């Protein structure tokens, strides 16, 4: 490739790489459309004269823009978001939804479901924001022992890393604009920090709500207990165990946080539309018979 051509591409890609915000990338999308517009022929000629010292012709410039913009297409289309949802799930209830499920002995309390960029709009938030950034287990190797215990994959018929891969691709790639969650290590590390700080096992036991094979709990009392402990409203979900107990089981509790990871109340509509029954109790069975209460390591 001639030297002046390499210099041309270096200048253009240097500019593009310096612009990474949502609005800037969407502006580049308009530039790509402009490159193909007949009405802009005269303006293109004027523009190209300004870069003639790099011998950039219109076709090369537009082709390079199109290639780069294609790689960023998913980011450009990502929706805005303004808070995080941090969801923790009860292993027994998770397994009630799946026939192939196994809870390791090391998992004795609430596990992380996910840390999700969220929005107050009906769409709830962005998903799958960067298909060109696949999950790489090597980037989180220092966290793997903790992830296996507190962010476990309970489905033996899937790849060991598939749960983390799913959460990163669907949600983590949408959080990379923040320094605290800008890559896999920081994103999963933040999830573990939040699990330690706002562990649902500890929150419930502090309010006298313990796993039991026989005791049932009412959703109104549980919502009030969580609010007393945290000072904010959380979203509580249940699932019906149609195979074994034929009962409603406590499944998931989600808290909401600002982008600075300060607690806020979750959306009132989501709180009120809980999947737990309002007029009858749900149940909170222990994970293992030999670990009937909670994971005492998090208290």
ABEGO torsion letter per residue (X at the ends): XBAAAAAAAAAAAAAAAABABAAAAAAAAAAAAAAABAAAAAAAAAAAAAAAAAGBBAAAAAAAAAAAAAAAAAAAABBBBABBBBBBBBAAAAAAABABBBBBAABABBBBABBBBBBABAAGEBBGABAABBBBAAAAAAAAAAAAAABBBABAABBAAAAAAAAAAAAAAAAAABAAAABAAAAAAAAAAAAAAABAAAAAAAAGBBBBAABBBBAAAAAAAAAAAAGBBBBBBBBBBAAAAGBBBBABBBBBBBAAGBBBBBBAAAAAABABBAABBBBBBBABAABABBBAAAX
